[in-house]
Amino acid sequence: MEDMSSKRNSREDFDNMNSNVPLCLSFLIFLSCFCFPKSYSQRKYNSDPSILKDPTGYKIRVGDRVKLSVRGEPETNTESIVNNDGKIRAAYLGELKLSGLSTKQIEKTLTLEYRKQLIYKNPIVNVSIVNYSDRVVFLSGSLNKSGPYVFPPEVEAMNVVEVIARAGGFNSIARKDKVFVTRTFYNDKDEVKDTKTYEVNVEALSTGSLIPGSTKRFWIYPGDRIEVPERLF
């Protein structure tokens, strides 16, 4: 009797375990929707470690061509380039310093100004970027493609390995372990303060064969100059 009872209990335990399998599988499928990325390309696009972007979005810069308007007020339609002082001319408001702001922030700023100066009671301001200013890195030497490389508008900085790859890569005689990057520093008045040249081992950065404790990336900023010498045979 005890043997039969034991077999019956074992059978019930086995049935209970089987009945829970679909529930477990359903839970794992549900969990995977939140815990695992949809694709490698999507993950890379959202968080590329070779690129620095402003997490709060693009900010207006000197040289950008910007269009301003107030809905229903055609005389307010203006299109102008952000001048060296970071200012844009808005209808009835004159020149306002708006560089460093997003389009949404500019819309809010202009809306408040129109209300403050009693020009419009409830204006709906629209701001759009017609053309972005070119932010360029200059490449020379042993490369497949020398000359300027224009940064995408939303990019603040880019890893030197990525810049060289996007610009065509090294040629067959390039010295990859000794690349020179020249950078000019400016003061608050946009006057040249200093110029420095850095020696970068791009080969080690790209292969991961770095000296322990050294930085994994060397950031390139607009205005930098990259020179790749020939290797000695």
Buried (B, 14 or more C-beta within 10 A) or exposed (E): EEEEEEEEEEEEEEEEEEEEEEEEEEEEEEEEEEEEEEEEEEEEEEEBEBBBBEEEEBBBBBBBBBBBBBEEBEEBEEBBBBBEEBBBBBBEBEEBEBBEBBBEBBBBBBBEBBEEEEBBEEBEBBBEBEEBBEBBBBBEBBBEEBEEBEBEBEBBBBBBBBBBBBBBEBBEEBBBBBBBBBBEEEEEEEEEEEEEEEEBBBBBBBEEEEEEEEEEBBBBBBBBBBBBBEBEE
